[in-house]
């Protein structure tokens, strides 16, 4: 797992724990439901890490084929790592 992925997962952990802490502090108030989406976002980040950022970026740019856009990013990254540097 890369540092970037760990960072995204850490942000997700902070969001989820923070939202749950706020909800618990409200003692069952109906307003606790306002932090529920934040807890879900944190949980999603904890599970998927940086892939969530790639999906959000693809959606923001209007890709109708998000899965193909994600796959293309992975292929480019893999090719960059596999290509030997040019020697002169």
N, C-alpha and C positions, 0 to 999 in steps of 0.2 A: 504494500500500500504506500502511495506517495505522500509526501508532506502536505501537498495540496488537498488530497483526499482526506487525510487526517484532520486538516483544518476545517473542511466542510462538515465532517462528522462531529467534530468538537463544537462547532457552531450549532449544529442540530441538537446536541446534548444540552447545551446551555439554554436554547430556546425551549426545549421540552421540559427541562427541570424548572426553569423560571416560570413558565406558564402554569405548570402543575402546582408550584409553590404559591403563586398568586391565587389560583383557584381554591387551594386549601385554606388560604388566609381569609377568603371571603365566607367561609363557613356555610357552604351550601346555598349561597345567594344565587338568584337567577342571573346576576351579572357575571358569574363565573363562566357562563357559556360564551362570553365575549372573548375569552382567552383560549377557548377550545381550538379555533383554527390555527393559532400560533403553536399550540402543542402538537397538532397534526403535522404542521410544516416541520417542526423540530424532529418529530419521529421519522418523517420521510427523509430528511437530511441525514439522520443517524444511520438509516438503513442503506441509502443509495449513495451518499457522499457527493462527490463532484459531478456525478452523472446528472443530478438534478439541475445543476447550473447549465449543463449542455442542453438539456431538454428545454429549459426556460428560454435560453438564448435562441434556440431553433424556433420555438413557438413565437417569440417576439418578432422575429424576422419573417414570419408568415409562411414558413415551410408547410406545405400541405402534406408532406411526407416526412414527418419527424423521425421515424425510425431509420429511414434511409440517410437522413442528415447526420444522425448520431453515428451510424455505421461508417459514413464517409469520414467523419472526424477521427474515428478509431483507426481506419485504414491509413490516413495521412500520418497519424502519429506513429503507427507501426512502421511505415515505410521510411520515415525520417530516422528512426532508430536503427533500421536494418541497412540503410544505404551507407556504404563506406565513405569516409571523407575523401575528397579529391586531393591527390598528391601532385605536387609540381616539382 
